[in-house]
Amino acid sequence: MSNGLAAADLTQARPRSAEASAAVGDRRRAGLDRLWARGRAFLGADLAIMGGAMTWVSERNLVAAISNAGGFGVIASGSMSPSLLDQEITATKALTARPFGVNLITMHPQLLELIDACVEHRVGHVVLAGGIPTGAAMQRIRAGGARVVCFAPALVLAKKLVRMGADAIVIEGSEAGGHIGPVSTAVLAQEVLPHLTEVPVFVAGGIGRGEAILSYLEMGASGVQLGTRFVCAHESIAHPLFKRAFIRASARDAVASVQLDARFPVIPVRALANPATDRFREVQRQVIDRFNGGELSQKDAQLEIEHFWAGALRRAVIDGDVEAGSLMAGQSVGLVSREQSTAEILAELVGQALAAIAGRDQRFTSALSGSAEGQGAGG
Ligand SMILES: Cc1cc2nc3c(=O)[nH]c(=O)nc-3n(C[C@H](O)[C@H](O)[C@H](O)COP(=O)(O)O)c2cc1C
């Protein structure tokens, strides 16, 4: 499909007039729209770009802004009760008439009631995160008329989820912010995209520019999901200090949490390194010493370790405590350089994808004419 675009534009490689330029631009946009047509149709959005749900960040304002700008916003329900989720969906509907989704955490004790709240509101897409969902949860969503989107950390699980009834799959690599798996986005994409064609697949993790979006679409993705890139949107309610930490950070500052002892597993989370990161290591060391000294049972020691981060994301995102809170961020944080409107972020991503198509057209033309000219052209 990709080279179909380049070939179609070959005759227009050197447009002479503004009209001809506009025609070339229109064709590139049409080409991009063909590449992500399946994702757009699935989401019911102009752009097959999902705003990945981020607990505390992805609430009514950011979700509506993403959907209003042509993307697909997703509410992060986190630990919300069904009645709070009900209010959040109502408030989001008041801000946008466009489709948006809801992300539910599978281990939430009231998962079924949360699903019912989505169904009552006729939310079109429910994203199930935080573990492999039960068939019963998936069926309840589908029976209520919504589509089920699941995260798959490997091809074999993606296939299993599709057999269980997933209508779309998100593959998220370890570059992502928040809870992560062990495999990079680039490798997961190669493992899954050529072999999973039954349902649309969205790629997430480490995507910060349109060139990367285009390359995953060309590999067979139907769309993408970005989180980190939207944190510093004007419409994001994240605390100014949380946003400032993102703007200052580079990719290498977004590190995965460290586990000190295999007997005490730590769920890997990618976040900006801060004093809490160091403190977490100290706490693990102390707890392990106390366990080794017979002062704590294994279960209590594990609970103490798990308890460390309780409420920490809220402390950072809402209260602005960037020292003691959790600054969940993906490696694409290095590509976040300022606050921007959501519409501007999405327009920038699309512009970069189109420029990348243009760069390829030029390289293709040069290669055909045997010249080295344009070899370096890009977005
Ligand atoms: C602050 C933060 C909170 C997140 N919370 C959730 C969440 O509640 N549920 C979820 O499925 N994913 C969560 N994620 C992951 C995002 O939905 C998204 O998949 C991820 O950010 C994509 O990778 P990127 O950050 O490299 O763009 C979170 C990510 C961040 C940065």
The ligand as an ORCA input file, in Angstrom:
! r2SCAN-3c Opt
* xyz 0 1
  C       0.463      8.962     33.542
  C       0.010      7.714     32.824
  C      -1.065      6.975     33.319
  C      -1.525      5.846     32.643
  N      -2.623      5.183     33.120
  C      -3.139      4.144     32.409
  C      -4.356      3.524     32.807
  O      -4.985      3.902     33.783
  N      -4.831      2.488     32.047
  C      -4.160      2.049     30.929
  O      -4.629      1.113     30.280
  N      -3.013      2.633     30.516
  C      -2.503      3.679     31.213
  N      -1.387      4.316     30.750
  C      -0.835      3.924     29.428
  C      -1.475      4.777     28.301
  O      -2.839      4.510     28.157
  C      -0.828      4.536     26.941
  O      -1.064      3.233     26.480
  C       0.674      4.783     26.957
  O       0.920      6.020     27.580
  C       1.212      4.766     25.535
  O       2.593      4.933     25.518
  P       3.306      6.385     25.463
  O       3.222      6.910     26.846
  O       4.694      6.038     25.056
  O       2.571      7.218     24.462
  C      -0.887      5.420     31.449
  C       0.208      6.168     30.959
  C       0.657      7.287     31.618
  C       1.812      8.072     31.054
*
